[in-house]
């Protein structure tokens, strides 16, 4: 960082701080909110996906993975139970 500053290169701390405020602080610093690590990670992941415009791609991937986990791994080799 010192090299960047001495050369007059941008270090983008304002952009990073703004993103942290937008993604993290605005959601996690709500009065009375109590967050566990797993819940906070899930919410921050979703907020980052929405902010980046990647939510629809992620949701399609997530839906396919969940479908595979629930259905395909339960009935390997089409060995479905009789109704």
N, C-alpha and C positions, 0 to 999 in steps of 0.2 A: 504494500500500500504506500509506503514511503517513496518508493521509486515512482509510482504513478503520480503522487502529489508533486514531487519535485520536477517531473516532466510536464506537468500541467494536464495530465490525462484525467478524464472523468472517472470517478470511482463509484458513482451511482448509489451512494448511501441514501439519498433522499427517495429514490425510487424503491429501494428495498424497504426502507422504513415505512413508506406509504403502503406498500403491499402488505407488510406485517400488520399495520394498523387496520387495513381493510379486511384482510383474511382472518387474522387471529384476534386482535384486540376488540374489534367491534362485536364479535360473537362471544368470546370467552369472558370478557370483562363486564358481563351483565350483572347488575345488582341482584344478589340472592342466588345466583346460579352456582351449582356445584357440579364439577366435571370430574369424572374418572378418566384415566388415561385412554381406555378403549373408546369411550364415547366421544371424548375430545378429538381423538385421531380420526374417527369416522366423520364427524362434522367438518373438521378442517379439510379432509380429503375431498368431501363433496363441495365445499365452498371453493376450493382451488380448481376443481374440475369445471364448475359453473363459470368462474371468473376467466378461465382460459378458453372457454368455448368448447371444451372436450367432453361435456357431460353426456351428450347423446351417444357418442362413440363408446364411452365407458359403460353406459347403461346397457347398450346392445351386448357388449362383451360380458358384463356381469350377468345378464339374463341368460345368455348361452351357457356360461359356466355353471350357474345354479341349476338350470335344466339338466345339464349333463350330470351334475352331482346327485341330484334327487332321483332322476329317472334312469339314466344309462348305467350308472354304477350299481343300482339296485337289481337290475334285470340283465345281467351279463348273458351274452349269447342268446338273446331273445327268450330266456327261460322265465317267462312271466307266469305268475301263479294263476290258477284257474279262477274264474269269477264265481 
